[in-house]
Structure formats: C-alpha cells, structure tokens
Amino acid sequence: MTKATFYFDSDVPYGFLITGHSGFAEEGEDIVCASVSSAAYMVANTITEVLKVNAKIEVSDGRMKLTVKKEQRHITKDILLGLKIHLDGLQEQYPDFVETLMEV
C-alpha cells in the first residue's frame, strides 16, 4: 500500500511523505503507483523549478519526502492542497492501495 502523509501547520500544508508501493499490479504496469509518483514529481518540480522555492526533498525507492520552510509556505500551499485532493481521490478509487493521512 502507498501511504501519503501531509504535514500541516494549522490549516497550511508544508509538505508530504509518500511511502510504499501500491501493489495494484506488477512493477511497470501499476497504474496506481504511476499516478501517485507522477503527481508527486509534478508537485516537487513545480515547487522547485517553477516557483523557485528551496524545498527540502528526499527521494529513494518507494519514498519521497518534501518539506517547505515556514517563510515560503504561503507560496506552495495551493499546490500541496491540490496534491492532497488528487491523492484523496485515488484513495476513494483504490482504497486497498492508497491511504492519505494528515499530521498536524
């Protein structure tokens, strides 16, 4: 199962941790894993390359963590909320393979 934990300071998201493999299908054919990975990379690239925010990003096999410093959270909050909404939708479609959590 893929777990996505979103970090919040009050009602403002400042990052996420995505871990695990969904297990929906074999590697290379797993549409759930591909959907999560693609969305996470799009958000990370938008934050760092388009918005030019110096986010802390850690990536390894089956794991991606992104956090934003407090003074830049107002810039990234909408895109992080968009990712959460997207992954919440995947959780609704594939409840045995995706779980979203909030950490306050």
Steps between C-alpha positions, in 0.01 A plus 500: 500500500610855427464737795506877458534709814448873464660735752288794616571804717148604599316489167808560282670198342878513496598162362436132454650155541399229255614145572447152372391334181130467431508135401218553251690330216846381399783753489484695175125441464374645828273793405439592864869527579561690177218745580637572847861529381417722206293738712768517774778575251287762324440676832866479605616632162245780499600609850874494431529584131198721427439671835875497581441394861797339673310195630669211674445186292605144579441221247581130520334182379137513607540824694476874433502773763462872433489780756490876464635757745246707691575826318419341161187303589265768369652446154455121493181439699264483201705248303543281810124515562448402136721195547307402811169529316640291213626226733176507701322426172734209428432371851126507427553308174759256635444476879706182534802655331521870603459663841527872574566631848542842663760585760446824688 
